[in-house]
Amino acid sequence: MTEPVKEGGRAWLFGDEVDTDVLAPGIYMKGSMEEMASHCLETVDPAFAPGVRPGDIVLAGANFGIGSSREQAAQALTILGIKAVVAKSYGGIFYRNALNFGLLAVTSQADITASPEDRLMVDGEVGKVTNLTTGETWGCDPVPPHLLDMIAAGGLVPSLERKLAAQQVK
Amino acid sequence: MPGQTLAEKIIAKAAGQETVTAGEIVTCRVDLAMMHDSGGPRRVAPILERLGAKVWDTDRVVVVTDHYVPAVDAESAHILDTTRKWVAANGVDNFHDMQGICHVVLQENGHLSPGMFVVGGDSHSPSGGAVGCFMFGVGATDMAGVLVTGETWIKVPSTIQILWSGNLSNGVSAKDMMLAACAKMGMGGGDYQVIEYAGETISGLSMQERLTLCNMAAELGAQTGIIAADQKTADYVTAAGGNPGDIEKWQGDADAAYRAVHEFNANTLSPQVAAPHSPANSSGVENHAGQNVHQAYIGACTGAKLEDLKMAARVLKGRKVASNVRLLIAPASTRTTAEAAADGTLATLTAAGAILMPSGCGACAGYGAGVLSENEVCIASTARNFKGRMGPGNSDVYLASPYTVAAAAVAGHIADPREFLNGGGA
């Protein structure tokens, strides 16, 4: 049994339809992931990439990550240190990519309120988002157990690594 | 037993179950995995190496180079070299190197047929639904998982039906149908469910126009788009060298439950234009007429198939591109170029002053030749006009059909293509 997936950190606020071209701009696609990450969301919030600290959380509106299948959109967030995303809905491919990189992405229809720098806590197992600064809590959709296990392992590749190792032991 | 939609039937077959229910999470066997040079070998190879794993079934893998072709610098040359070496080292015979954009090449070569469960390493993978298969886009890590195990998980989507009745007017196309749907339903309207296109208008559309519809299911935020196979599908797949199988087997049940049905009428549809920076910002061309453009771009899987080029040619025949506009045309595949050369379409386009570009994703995704400068405006037959996609954050892209893009190229600003078709004869 792995640890329940809970993440806490400072909130970064975004609106609806943050697309993959602003998360991972195509013009940086040939360079390193670190370079790509340094441009993540710069056309929406230039303070984001330089300001993120490990453990921070993105709070966004509807259709977060809509657009391309480029998983660099999710990977850039993890490289910057983002641990969880809370959004009203997701671009479907982005959602899968986020989980594959061990990023806890939860969906909540609640009107979650947070000021920049408020501290949030996300519990994917019971389905709860807490603003630790104001003390308010909201519900979110719980993440299915097999996906929580994958996130806890650090994503799809580490999770496959374990499975393949377990098969070899047998 | 409740009726099943077409998508549910395909997922159930892939999951080895009699039926599936929307919302259920199932593990599916993958019939085919397609990847391209950008999200393909260069991303999946390090994962396979780390896992010490090999491709589960090389006959079920198709690799296409389209994003970085032809190479323009050392980085893109290296990406293509990496792709070619991986394909050779892993014994993948289904390799289409510089033959065009993956979604078009896949169908041209008969790789897809009704009832297949397919993953593609590209967000416009819903294009595959045009031949009645369930094909959706995944990222490179998901793709690596498929390459190792031959399986992937899926949360069974519900199906939203888009019903079209009536006939399209002269100068109106599948692209206009999709821009109208984006305006009405929004980019979240598909809610990562399946969009099934049906109705008399759809039956009347060619396979290439059906591809355009399914392709832009991505812009509705759907997991995929699909059109149930008919005789036209079977004939197309057979001619492409594939095996259509039993198309009667891959139809939705009459009593299948749809989450929603959206009805549209083709008779009243006018040419549509999407303003920056979202396909959902669409409305009739009259609302955008007179908008200046620097570049007109006919390209991409969405808008540069043979029929798309023919639409542009009907507007451009006997006319010249305005002096303040550059018209770039990147045919969707090398086969498209060959066919357009053989039937005279290319001659019409180039005589009008169009600049012919290599087949590939090109400027659509901001990867290749034809990107924009600061504050430039482009009208494009592509699928997306997100901020910064085709150039700097302050460049603007308007989306429209090939007819409307060609009309803008001739007029020097956005214009109603029907003004250039009347009297010209269809």
Interface residues (C-beta under 8 A of the other chain):
Chain A: E17 D19 T20 D21 V22 P25 G26 I27 M29 K30 G31 T43 A62 N63 I66 G67 S68 S69 R70 E71 A74 S89 Y90 G91 G92 I93 Y95 R96 N97 N100 F101 P144 H146 G155 L156 V157 L160 E161 L164
Chain B: I25 S38 G39 R43 I47 R50 L51 G52 A53 Y68 D73 E75 S76 I79 G120 G121 D122 S123 S125 F136 G137 V138 G139 A140 T141 D142 A144 G145 V148 T149 W153 M187 G188 D191 Y192 G221 A222 Q223 S278 A365 G366 Y367 V371 R384 F386 K387 G388 R389 G393
